[in-house]
Amino acid sequence: MRVLAGEVVEPPPLWIMRQAGRYLPEYRATRLRAGSFLDLCYTPALAAEVTMQPIRRFDLDAAILFSDILVVPDALGQEVRFVEGRGPVLEPLGGRLPGLDPAQLMKRLAPILETVRLVRAALAADKALIGFCGAPWTVATYMIAGQGSADQAVARRLALNDPSRLGALVATLVDASARYLVAQIEAGADVVKIFDSWAGILDEEGFERWAVAPMADLVGRVRAAAPRTPIIVFPKGAGARLGRYAEVVGADAVAVDWTVPMRTARELVAEPVALQGNLDPLRLVAGGRALRDGVDAILAAMRGRPHIFNLGHGIVPETPVEHVSELVARVRGGAP
């Protein structure tokens, strides 16, 4: 919270994207108890347990709500399933677009808000709780195609061929996501993060229209309702466009993926905006010198700048648990 307010803290605070997940044996055991992945997301006691597991094991500085970005389309009435070995599968939208019934939206998302309350009650006072959602563009890509792909070409074609249809869907998602984030804040989230995992696949015009503008609208709505709550945004793949993105969107922190050197992100994104990131998740898998050198380079590049240490994307399932312990010790020990 101090870093998000613009303060330099050394060594920096640390959390890990997807820190509650399949690399942990305790997560796998809880997942088996839950049944389906969505059942786990919608069962507050189990979702809260999973959220707390990495905090207990590694004493990280923040917990992030265990959920998924696709609970929003699910709450809007589009059927969502998670298929083992394939990932999310959504029913085709066809010729219709989902409407927004605020009462129905909040009813469907109520179990997740209960998870937020349970976690905040269980967390120590010096640990932050991060709520989150997907960015309108990223969530729309799954809703349109019914699944993920290497380049989300189905959604990109719709953006070019029928921008008014995509615009209507994105507007609904901005409204629904703002309501959802504000509800998480009211339930006890200290910070919220918005993941735009597919921002980087858009060309210059598309990036401005579908990544920047909707995110700025969403951030503005959340800030109007909860002006004291910090907001982190993650435009994965934004690259050289990070500076303008940060300037227009107006969040408190920008998360950086591992393809952008932190020294470059530091030059692109003006202070007092904090930066988060950006160790390559495969360095964490490799461990040893690859891990140590990666951590040290990031710490050195970010010295004197408000910085939250994290990966440049989510932790991968094959990550050895002991490497995460090494990461935490290295960050907290500081670069030599």
Secondary structure, DSSP 8 states (H G I E B T S, - for coil): -TTTTT---SS--B--TT-SSTTSHHHHHHHHHH-SHHHHHT-HHHHHHHHHHHHHHH--SEEE----TTHHHHHTT--EEEETTTEEEE---TT------HHHHHHHHHHHHHHHHHHHHHS-TTSEEEEEEE-HHHHHHHHHHSS--SS-HHHHHHHHH-HHHHHHHHHHHHHHHHHHHHHHHHHT-SEEEEEETTGGGS-HHHIIIIIIHHHHHHHHHHHHH-TTS-EEEEETT-GGGHHHHHHHH--SEEE--TTS-HHHHHHHS-TTSEEEEEE-HHHHHH-HHHHHHHHHHHHHHHTTS-EEEEESS---TT--HHHHHHHHHHHHH---
